[in-house]
Amino acid sequence: MKNVIFTLGALLVFANQTTAQTELPNIIIIFCDDLGYGDLGVYGSAVHRTPHLDQMATDGALFTDFYVTSGVCTPSRASLLTGCYPRRVDMHVNARHPDSIGTQVLFPMAKKGLNPNEITIAELLKEQGYATACIGKWHLGDQLEFLPTRQGFDTYFGIPYSNDMNRDFVPLPLMRDEEVIEAPVDQNTITQRYTQEAINFIQAHSEKPFFIYLPHAMTHNPLHASDNFRDKSANGIYGDAVEELDWSTGQILTTLKEQGLEENTLIIFTSDNGAASRWGGSNGDLRGWKGSTWEGGMRVPGIMQWKGTIPAGRVITEMASTLDILPTIAQWTQSSLPNDRVIDGFSLAPLLLNDNVSSPYVSFFYYQKAQLQAVRSGKWKLHLALDSTYQSNHYPGFKEGRAAELYNLEEDRQEQHNIAAKQPEVVQQLEHLADYARQHLGDLRSDGDQIRPAATVENPTVRLLEK
């Protein structure tokens, strides 16, 4: 595979700006749930008012081709925090019975979780003296061994899994660190409470570098909004939730300005996958929804701002992904990436700083659960010929297979015109890239030769409110 190669000009720009920085930058990652590519004004929404996020894009960089590695929650989150494909860290199949055709996401009391031996962004930054906080949805294991406080975060405030996992035997818990403090949690105020927690953390740690990972509960179903936003949008409760997320981002940006931290804070805003086919979300003109390997399932909003470092008003059309967040942060915080394991992402610093830099990706792989279904290289995307495929939304089983389908995403990002018959050499080239993925990451029932195991516990316990 190709190593990262950047232009000399880009590296000189980065070197000059790094030299000028006397402090390590603060890092804030805002990670929404099921927010679609077309849900923000700056991405074309005509029904959602998102002035703060629109301004953030004006003040920083907007990505048009920004991807996650999975169309659902758990594997997508594993990739963001580790810089690795979900299969690389064994977080791609998370049903109670891994050999079943079950869900990809973890449920309460799951035996499995992100291996504590994996190096997360938080652990990388702890080595540099950062204060670290996770505020929001975790969904990488609810057992004590897997909680954020065991994965590099000094503190945790949030729901340990999806907000629809509110069941009789386990009322939806709100946790502080490793204890449940409310169950079931009042979700109407959850965006407000997460926002205030983030503000408090910024104010308490303004004198030293900090990292906030803010994975919101919204816009995952069931949808909620506070009294200040409910019934205020033009798109029902979904729009209310989106507009409250925009307000939340605005509050955080205002706090940074008040604390004099605007020019020393990198803020990243994105989503864990595309919008679902119900509830009111939009993936714009992209084909497909959450849970699919069409563009609408895995291409998401991506906005990054660091005033004084990232040039304002940049629109980046090169391919990038959440895999790149860890390597980018590592470069900008002078942190060392681990040299004892494969990291799949690349630093985006040169792309963010220079117009004449190409994406470092030779290929990007679209997995659905355990199955490799598509590969992208440059403008070309090949949906692989398959004997059978997982169904596209909730994976209840298989459906009939398909022939190969090739799309030119520069001309046809809606994936409407299959040109595989006209471009056999391109099809063959992308099939070779898929073979590489199958060898090293695996496919369906076969494991690759470069994967690392998740962790398990023998006797999982439920997270309950202690009375």
FILO-200742 format. One record per residue (C-alpha): x, y, z; residue number from 1. Coordinates in steps of 0.25 Angstrom, whole numbers, padded with zeros to 4 digits, m for minus. Example, Ala and Ser with C-alpha at 12.3 -4.5 7.8 and 13.67 -1.06 7.14 Angstrom:
residues 2
+-------+-------+-------+-----+
|  east | north |    up |   k |
+-------+-------+-------+-----+
|  0049 | m0018 |  0031 |   1 |
|  0055 | m0004 |  0029 |   2 |
+-------+-------+-------+-----+
//
This chain:
residues 467
+-------+-------+-------+-----+
|  east | north |    up |   k |
+-------+-------+-------+-----+
|  0000 |  0000 |  0000 |   1 |
|  0004 |  0014 | m0002 |   2 |
|  0011 |  0022 |  0009 |   3 |
|  0007 |  0037 |  0011 |   4 |
|  0014 |  0046 |  0001 |   5 |
|  0012 |  0061 |  0002 |   6 |
|  0017 |  0072 | m0006 |   7 |
|  0030 |  0079 | m0001 |   8 |
|  0022 |  0092 |  0000 |   9 |
|  0011 |  0086 |  0009 |  10 |
|  0022 |  0081 |  0018 |  11 |
|  0029 |  0094 |  0019 |  12 |
|  0016 |  0101 |  0022 |  13 |
|  0013 |  0091 |  0033 |  14 |
|  0027 |  0093 |  0038 |  15 |
|  0026 |  0108 |  0039 |  16 |
|  0013 |  0108 |  0046 |  17 |
|  0018 |  0097 |  0056 |  18 |
|  0030 |  0105 |  0059 |  19 |
|  0021 |  0117 |  0062 |  20 |
|  0012 |  0110 |  0072 |  21 |
|  0017 |  0111 |  0086 |  22 |
|  0006 |  0102 |  0092 |  23 |
|  0000 |  0089 |  0089 |  24 |
| m0014 |  0091 |  0083 |  25 |
| m0027 |  0087 |  0090 |  26 |
| m0035 |  0077 |  0083 |  27 |
| m0050 |  0076 |  0082 |  28 |
| m0057 |  0065 |  0074 |  29 |
| m0072 |  0067 |  0073 |  30 |
| m0078 |  0053 |  0068 |  31 |
| m0092 |  0053 |  0065 |  32 |
| m0101 |  0041 |  0063 |  33 |
| m0108 |  0038 |  0050 |  34 |
| m0107 |  0052 |  0045 |  35 |
| m0108 |  0051 |  0030 |  36 |
| m0099 |  0058 |  0019 |  37 |
| m0110 |  0067 |  0015 |  38 |
| m0115 |  0071 |  0029 |  39 |
| m0107 |  0084 |  0031 |  40 |
| m0109 |  0097 |  0024 |  41 |
| m0095 |  0098 |  0019 |  42 |
| m0097 |  0084 |  0012 |  43 |
| m0110 |  0088 |  0006 |  44 |
| m0121 |  0087 |  0016 |  45 |
| m0133 |  0096 |  0013 |  46 |
| m0141 |  0092 |  0026 |  47 |
| m0130 |  0092 |  0037 |  48 |
| m0125 |  0105 |  0042 |  49 |
| m0110 |  0103 |  0046 |  50 |
| m0103 |  0116 |  0046 |  51 |
| m0092 |  0113 |  0056 |  52 |
| m0088 |  0101 |  0048 |  53 |
| m0089 |  0108 |  0035 |  54 |
| m0080 |  0119 |  0041 |  55 |
| m0070 |  0109 |  0046 |  56 |
| m0069 |  0104 |  0032 |  57 |
| m0066 |  0118 |  0027 |  58 |
| m0056 |  0120 |  0038 |  59 |
| m0049 |  0107 |  0035 |  60 |
| m0050 |  0095 |  0025 |  61 |
| m0061 |  0087 |  0020 |  62 |
| m0059 |  0073 |  0014 |  63 |
| m0068 |  0069 |  0002 |  64 |
| m0063 |  0054 |  0002 |  65 |
| m0062 |  0051 |  0017 |  66 |
| m0065 |  0036 |  0021 |  67 |
| m0067 |  0027 |  0033 |  68 |
| m0063 |  0013 |  0033 |  69 |
| m0077 |  0007 |  0036 |  70 |
| m0091 |  0010 |  0034 |  71 |
| m0094 |  0008 |  0049 |  72 |
| m0090 |  0012 |  0062 |  73 |
| m0080 |  0003 |  0070 |  74 |
| m0070 |  0000 |  0058 |  75 |
| m0070 |  0014 |  0054 |  76 |
| m0067 |  0019 |  0068 |  77 |
| m0056 |  0009 |  0069 |  78 |
| m0049 |  0014 |  0056 |  79 |
| m0050 |  0029 |  0060 |  80 |
| m0043 |  0026 |  0074 |  81 |
| m0032 |  0016 |  0069 |  82 |
| m0030 |  0021 |  0054 |  83 |
| m0033 |  0007 |  0050 |  84 |
| m0043 | m0001 |  0041 |  85 |
| m0053 | m0008 |  0050 |  86 |
| m0048 | m0021 |  0045 |  87 |
| m0034 | m0017 |  0049 |  88 |
| m0038 | m0016 |  0064 |  89 |
| m0049 | m0027 |  0063 |  90 |
| m0061 | m0018 |  0066 |  91 |
| m0068 | m0021 |  0053 |  92 |
| m0077 | m0032 |  0058 |  93 |
| m0083 | m0029 |  0072 |  94 |
| m0095 | m0038 |  0074 |  95 |
| m0096 | m0047 |  0086 |  96 |
| m0093 | m0059 |  0076 |  97 |
| m0082 | m0054 |  0067 |  98 |
| m0085 | m0065 |  0056 |  99 |
| m0100 | m0061 |  0055 | 100 |
| m0105 | m0051 |  0045 | 101 |
| m0108 | m0041 |  0056 | 102 |
| m0105 | m0026 |  0059 | 103 |
| m0092 | m0019 |  0058 | 104 |
| m0094 | m0011 |  0071 | 105 |
| m0092 | m0015 |  0085 | 106 |
| m0104 | m0017 |  0094 | 107 |
| m0105 | m0015 |  0110 | 108 |
| m0097 | m0026 |  0117 | 109 |
| m0089 | m0030 |  0105 | 110 |
| m0077 | m0038 |  0108 | 111 |
| m0069 | m0031 |  0097 | 112 |
| m0062 | m0017 |  0097 | 113 |
| m0051 | m0009 |  0091 | 114 |
| m0038 | m0016 |  0095 | 115 |
| m0031 | m0007 |  0106 | 116 |
| m0018 | m0011 |  0099 | 117 |
| m0023 | m0002 |  0087 | 118 |
| m0017 |  0012 |  0087 | 119 |
| m0028 |  0023 |  0087 | 120 |
| m0027 |  0037 |  0084 | 121 |
| m0029 |  0040 |  0099 | 122 |
| m0017 |  0031 |  0102 | 123 |
| m0008 |  0037 |  0092 | 124 |
| m0011 |  0051 |  0098 | 125 |
| m0010 |  0047 |  0112 | 126 |
|  0005 |  0044 |  0109 | 127 |
|  0006 |  0059 |  0105 | 128 |
|  0000 |  0064 |  0118 | 129 |
| m0015 |  0066 |  0113 | 130 |
| m0027 |  0066 |  0122 | 131 |
| m0037 |  0057 |  0115 | 132 |
| m0052 |  0056 |  0116 | 133 |
| m0062 |  0047 |  0109 | 134 |
| m0076 |  0054 |  0109 | 135 |
| m0087 |  0046 |  0102 | 136 |
| m0090 |  0033 |  0096 | 137 |
| m0079 |  0022 |  0097 | 138 |
| m0084 |  0009 |  0091 | 139 |
| m0071 |  0002 |  0091 | 140 |
| m0074 | m0007 |  0103 | 141 |
| m0082 | m0004 |  0116 | 142 |
| m0074 | m0013 |  0125 | 143 |
| m0064 | m0006 |  0135 | 144 |
| m0052 | m0011 |  0127 | 145 |
| m0057 | m0004 |  0114 | 146 |
| m0062 |  0009 |  0120 | 147 |
| m0056 |  0022 |  0115 | 148 |
| m0049 |  0023 |  0129 | 149 |
| m0041 |  0011 |  0125 | 150 |
| m0038 |  0016 |  0111 | 151 |
| m0030 |  0029 |  0114 | 152 |
| m0041 |  0038 |  0119 | 153 |
| m0040 |  0045 |  0132 | 154 |
| m0055 |  0046 |  0133 | 155 |
| m0067 |  0041 |  0127 | 156 |
| m0081 |  0047 |  0126 | 157 |
| m0091 |  0040 |  0117 | 158 |
| m0100 |  0028 |  0113 | 159 |
| m0091 |  0016 |  0111 | 160 |
| m0099 |  0011 |  0098 | 161 |
| m0110 |  0015 |  0089 | 162 |
| m0121 |  0024 |  0094 | 163 |
| m0132 |  0014 |  0089 | 164 |
| m0126 |  0003 |  0098 | 165 |
| m0136 |  0006 |  0110 | 166 |
| m0141 | m0007 |  0115 | 167 |
| m0149 | m0012 |  0127 | 168 |
| m0137 | m0019 |  0132 | 169 |
| m0127 | m0008 |  0129 | 170 |
| m0133 |  0006 |  0130 | 171 |
| m0125 |  0015 |  0121 | 172 |
| m0113 |  0020 |  0130 | 173 |
| m0106 |  0033 |  0131 | 174 |
| m0092 |  0031 |  0136 | 175 |
| m0082 |  0040 |  0143 | 176 |
| m0069 |  0033 |  0142 | 177 |
| m0072 |  0018 |  0146 | 178 |
| m0085 |  0020 |  0154 | 179 |
| m0099 |  0022 |  0149 | 180 |
| m0105 |  0035 |  0154 | 181 |
| m0119 |  0035 |  0147 | 182 |
| m0127 |  0024 |  0141 | 183 |
| m0135 |  0025 |  0132 | 184 |
| m0128 |  0038 |  0128 | 185 |
| m0137 |  0050 |  0124 | 186 |
| m0133 |  0051 |  0109 | 187 |
| m0141 |  0064 |  0106 | 188 |
| m0129 |  0071 |  0113 | 189 |
| m0118 |  0062 |  0109 | 190 |
| m0112 |  0071 |  0098 | 191 |
| m0112 |  0083 |  0108 | 192 |
| m0106 |  0075 |  0119 | 193 |
| m0095 |  0070 |  0110 | 194 |
| m0092 |  0084 |  0105 | 195 |
| m0091 |  0089 |  0119 | 196 |
| m0082 |  0078 |  0123 | 197 |
| m0073 |  0082 |  0112 | 198 |
| m0073 |  0097 |  0115 | 199 |
| m0070 |  0094 |  0130 | 200 |
| m0058 |  0085 |  0125 | 201 |
| m0053 |  0096 |  0116 | 202 |
| m0053 |  0106 |  0127 | 203 |
| m0047 |  0097 |  0138 | 204 |
| m0035 |  0093 |  0128 | 205 |
| m0033 |  0106 |  0121 | 206 |
| m0019 |  0107 |  0126 | 207 |
| m0014 |  0094 |  0121 | 208 |
| m0016 |  0086 |  0108 | 209 |
| m0029 |  0078 |  0108 | 210 |
| m0037 |  0068 |  0099 | 211 |
| m0052 |  0067 |  0099 | 212 |
| m0058 |  0055 |  0092 | 213 |
| m0073 |  0059 |  0091 | 214 |
| m0081 |  0048 |  0084 | 215 |
| m0096 |  0053 |  0084 | 216 |
| m0108 |  0045 |  0086 | 217 |
| m0115 |  0052 |  0075 | 218 |
| m0120 |  0050 |  0064 | 219 |
| m0122 |  0035 |  0068 | 220 |
| m0136 |  0031 |  0070 | 221 |
| m0143 |  0033 |  0079 | 222 |
| m0142 |  0047 |  0076 | 223 |
| m0142 |  0058 |  0087 | 224 |
| m0140 |  0073 |  0089 | 225 |
| m0141 |  0083 |  0100 | 226 |
| m0153 |  0092 |  0102 | 227 |
| m0145 |  0103 |  0096 | 228 |
| m0144 |  0096 |  0082 | 229 |
| m0156 |  0086 |  0082 | 230 |
| m0166 |  0089 |  0071 | 231 |
| m0158 |  0101 |  0066 | 232 |
| m0152 |  0095 |  0054 | 233 |
| m0158 |  0093 |  0040 | 234 |
| m0155 |  0078 |  0041 | 235 |
| m0162 |  0073 |  0053 | 236 |
| m0154 |  0067 |  0065 | 237 |
| m0143 |  0063 |  0056 | 238 |
| m0140 |  0077 |  0051 | 239 |
| m0142 |  0082 |  0066 | 240 |
| m0131 |  0072 |  0070 | 241 |
| m0122 |  0077 |  0059 | 242 |
| m0124 |  0091 |  0062 | 243 |
| m0121 |  0089 |  0077 | 244 |
| m0108 |  0082 |  0072 | 245 |
| m0104 |  0094 |  0065 | 246 |
| m0107 |  0103 |  0077 | 247 |
| m0098 |  0093 |  0085 | 248 |
| m0087 |  0095 |  0076 | 249 |
| m0089 |  0110 |  0076 | 250 |
| m0088 |  0110 |  0091 | 251 |
| m0075 |  0103 |  0091 | 252 |
| m0069 |  0112 |  0081 | 253 |
| m0074 |  0124 |  0089 | 254 |
| m0067 |  0118 |  0102 | 255 |
| m0054 |  0116 |  0094 | 256 |
| m0055 |  0131 |  0090 | 257 |
| m0058 |  0136 |  0104 | 258 |
| m0046 |  0128 |  0109 | 259 |
| m0036 |  0133 |  0099 | 260 |
| m0035 |  0119 |  0093 | 261 |
| m0040 |  0121 |  0079 | 262 |
| m0026 |  0121 |  0072 | 263 |
| m0021 |  0109 |  0081 | 264 |
| m0032 |  0099 |  0079 | 265 |
| m0035 |  0089 |  0067 | 266 |
| m0050 |  0086 |  0066 | 267 |
| m0055 |  0075 |  0058 | 268 |
| m0069 |  0073 |  0055 | 269 |
| m0075 |  0060 |  0048 | 270 |
| m0085 |  0048 |  0049 | 271 |
| m0084 |  0034 |  0052 | 272 |
| m0091 |  0030 |  0039 | 273 |
| m0102 |  0035 |  0030 | 274 |
| m0116 |  0038 |  0033 | 275 |
| m0126 |  0026 |  0035 | 276 |
| m0137 |  0024 |  0025 | 277 |
| m0147 |  0028 |  0035 | 278 |
| m0149 |  0040 |  0045 | 279 |
| m0146 |  0052 |  0036 | 280 |
| m0131 |  0052 |  0033 | 281 |
| m0125 |  0055 |  0019 | 282 |
| m0113 |  0050 |  0012 | 283 |
| m0115 |  0060 |  0001 | 284 |
| m0114 |  0055 | m0013 | 285 |
| m0106 |  0043 | m0008 | 286 |
| m0111 |  0029 | m0010 | 287 |
| m0114 |  0020 |  0002 | 288 |
| m0116 |  0021 |  0016 | 289 |
| m0110 |  0017 |  0030 | 290 |
| m0105 |  0003 |  0030 | 291 |
| m0102 |  0002 |  0015 | 292 |
| m0089 |  0003 |  0007 | 293 |
| m0095 |  0013 | m0003 | 294 |
| m0090 |  0027 | m0001 | 295 |
| m0102 |  0032 |  0007 | 296 |
| m0098 |  0021 |  0018 | 297 |
| m0083 |  0025 |  0020 | 298 |
| m0081 |  0039 |  0014 | 299 |
| m0083 |  0049 |  0025 | 300 |
| m0082 |  0064 |  0028 | 301 |
| m0067 |  0067 |  0032 | 302 |
| m0064 |  0081 |  0037 | 303 |
| m0050 |  0085 |  0044 | 304 |
| m0047 |  0099 |  0050 | 305 |
| m0034 |  0104 |  0056 | 306 |
| m0033 |  0119 |  0055 | 307 |
| m0020 |  0124 |  0051 | 308 |
| m0015 |  0111 |  0046 | 309 |
| m0025 |  0105 |  0037 | 310 |
| m0028 |  0115 |  0026 | 311 |
| m0042 |  0120 |  0026 | 312 |
| m0052 |  0116 |  0015 | 313 |
| m0045 |  0104 |  0010 | 314 |
| m0054 |  0094 |  0003 | 315 |
| m0046 |  0080 |  0002 | 316 |
| m0051 |  0071 | m0009 | 317 |
| m0040 |  0060 | m0007 | 318 |
| m0044 |  0048 |  0001 | 319 |
| m0042 |  0047 |  0016 | 320 |
| m0048 |  0039 |  0027 | 321 |
| m0050 |  0038 |  0042 | 322 |
| m0038 |  0028 |  0041 | 323 |
| m0029 |  0041 |  0039 | 324 |
| m0033 |  0048 |  0052 | 325 |
| m0024 |  0041 |  0061 | 326 |
| m0012 |  0042 |  0052 | 327 |
| m0015 |  0057 |  0049 | 328 |
| m0016 |  0060 |  0064 | 329 |
| m0003 |  0052 |  0067 | 330 |
|  0004 |  0061 |  0057 | 331 |
| m0001 |  0074 |  0062 | 332 |
|  0001 |  0070 |  0077 | 333 |
|  0015 |  0065 |  0074 | 334 |
|  0011 |  0051 |  0079 | 335 |
|  0017 |  0038 |  0074 | 336 |
|  0008 |  0028 |  0067 | 337 |
|  0010 |  0014 |  0072 | 338 |
|  0020 |  0006 |  0064 | 339 |
|  0016 | m0008 |  0068 | 340 |
|  0003 | m0008 |  0060 | 341 |
| m0004 | m0004 |  0048 | 342 |
| m0011 |  0009 |  0048 | 343 |
| m0020 |  0011 |  0035 | 344 |
| m0022 |  0026 |  0035 | 345 |
| m0013 |  0038 |  0030 | 346 |
| m0010 |  0051 |  0035 | 347 |
| m0019 |  0062 |  0029 | 348 |
| m0010 |  0073 |  0033 | 349 |
| m0004 |  0076 |  0019 | 350 |
| m0018 |  0075 |  0012 | 351 |
| m0023 |  0085 |  0022 | 352 |
| m0012 |  0095 |  0020 | 353 |
| m0009 |  0094 |  0005 | 354 |
| m0018 |  0094 | m0007 | 355 |
| m0008 |  0086 | m0016 | 356 |
| m0008 |  0073 | m0008 | 357 |
| m0015 |  0060 | m0012 | 358 |
| m0022 |  0050 | m0003 | 359 |
| m0012 |  0040 |  0003 | 360 |
| m0022 |  0029 |  0000 | 361 |
| m0019 |  0019 | m0011 | 362 |
| m0032 |  0011 | m0006 | 363 |
| m0043 |  0012 |  0004 | 364 |
| m0051 |  0000 |  0008 | 365 |
| m0066 | m0001 |  0010 | 366 |
| m0070 | m0012 |  0019 | 367 |
| m0084 | m0016 |  0024 | 368 |
| m0083 | m0024 |  0036 | 369 |
| m0072 | m0035 |  0033 | 370 |
| m0074 | m0034 |  0018 | 371 |
| m0065 | m0025 |  0009 | 372 |
| m0075 | m0019 | m0001 | 373 |
| m0068 | m0008 | m0008 | 374 |
| m0055 | m0001 | m0010 | 375 |
| m0052 |  0014 | m0015 | 376 |
| m0039 |  0018 | m0021 | 377 |
| m0039 |  0033 | m0026 | 378 |
| m0051 |  0036 | m0034 | 379 |
| m0055 |  0021 | m0036 | 380 |
| m0064 |  0013 | m0026 | 381 |
| m0066 | m0002 | m0029 | 382 |
| m0078 | m0009 | m0022 | 383 |
| m0072 | m0023 | m0023 | 384 |
| m0078 | m0035 | m0030 | 385 |
| m0084 | m0043 | m0018 | 386 |
| m0091 | m0057 | m0017 | 387 |
| m0100 | m0051 | m0006 | 388 |
| m0100 | m0038 |  0002 | 389 |
| m0104 | m0034 |  0016 | 390 |
| m0117 | m0026 |  0015 | 391 |
| m0115 | m0011 |  0015 | 392 |
| m0121 | m0006 |  0028 | 393 |
| m0122 | m0016 |  0040 | 394 |
| m0116 | m0028 |  0035 | 395 |
| m0127 | m0038 |  0038 | 396 |
| m0121 | m0048 |  0027 | 397 |
| m0115 | m0049 |  0013 | 398 |
| m0121 | m0045 |  0000 | 399 |
| m0117 | m0049 | m0014 | 400 |
| m0104 | m0045 | m0019 | 401 |
| m0100 | m0036 | m0030 | 402 |
| m0091 | m0033 | m0042 | 403 |
| m0080 | m0023 | m0040 | 404 |
| m0084 | m0008 | m0041 | 405 |
| m0074 |  0003 | m0044 | 406 |
| m0077 |  0018 | m0042 | 407 |
| m0069 |  0030 | m0045 | 408 |
| m0072 |  0038 | m0032 | 409 |
| m0067 |  0051 | m0038 | 410 |
| m0078 |  0051 | m0049 | 411 |
| m0088 |  0042 | m0042 | 412 |
| m0087 |  0043 | m0027 | 413 |
| m0102 |  0039 | m0027 | 414 |
| m0097 |  0025 | m0032 | 415 |
| m0108 |  0024 | m0043 | 416 |
| m0099 |  0020 | m0055 | 417 |
| m0092 |  0007 | m0054 | 418 |
| m0081 |  0007 | m0064 | 419 |
| m0074 | m0006 | m0061 | 420 |
| m0076 | m0011 | m0075 | 421 |
| m0069 |  0001 | m0081 | 422 |
| m0057 |  0001 | m0071 | 423 |
| m0052 | m0014 | m0069 | 424 |
| m0038 | m0009 | m0066 | 425 |
| m0042 |  0000 | m0055 | 426 |
| m0051 | m0012 | m0050 | 427 |
| m0039 | m0021 | m0050 | 428 |
| m0030 | m0011 | m0042 | 429 |
| m0040 | m0009 | m0031 | 430 |
| m0043 | m0023 | m0030 | 431 |
| m0028 | m0025 | m0027 | 432 |
| m0029 | m0014 | m0016 | 433 |
| m0041 | m0022 | m0011 | 434 |
| m0032 | m0035 | m0010 | 435 |
| m0022 | m0027 | m0002 | 436 |
| m0033 | m0024 |  0008 | 437 |
| m0037 | m0038 |  0008 | 438 |
| m0023 | m0043 |  0011 | 439 |
| m0020 | m0033 |  0022 | 440 |
| m0034 | m0029 |  0028 | 441 |
| m0042 | m0042 |  0024 | 442 |
| m0056 | m0043 |  0018 | 443 |
| m0068 | m0050 |  0024 | 444 |
| m0064 | m0063 |  0031 | 445 |
| m0049 | m0062 |  0028 | 446 |
| m0040 | m0053 |  0037 | 447 |
| m0028 | m0045 |  0031 | 448 |
| m0014 | m0047 |  0035 | 449 |
| m0013 | m0033 |  0041 | 450 |
| m0024 | m0032 |  0051 | 451 |
| m0024 | m0030 |  0066 | 452 |
| m0035 | m0037 |  0076 | 453 |
| m0045 | m0029 |  0084 | 454 |
| m0046 | m0032 |  0098 | 455 |
| m0057 | m0040 |  0106 | 456 |
| m0061 | m0042 |  0120 | 457 |
| m0067 | m0055 |  0126 | 458 |
| m0078 | m0050 |  0134 | 459 |
| m0084 | m0036 |  0130 | 460 |
| m0092 | m0028 |  0139 | 461 |
| m0103 | m0018 |  0137 | 462 |
| m0101 | m0003 |  0139 | 463 |
| m0111 |  0001 |  0149 | 464 |
| m0114 |  0012 |  0158 | 465 |
| m0109 |  0009 |  0172 | 466 |
| m0120 |  0013 |  0182 | 467 |
+-------+-------+-------+-----+
//
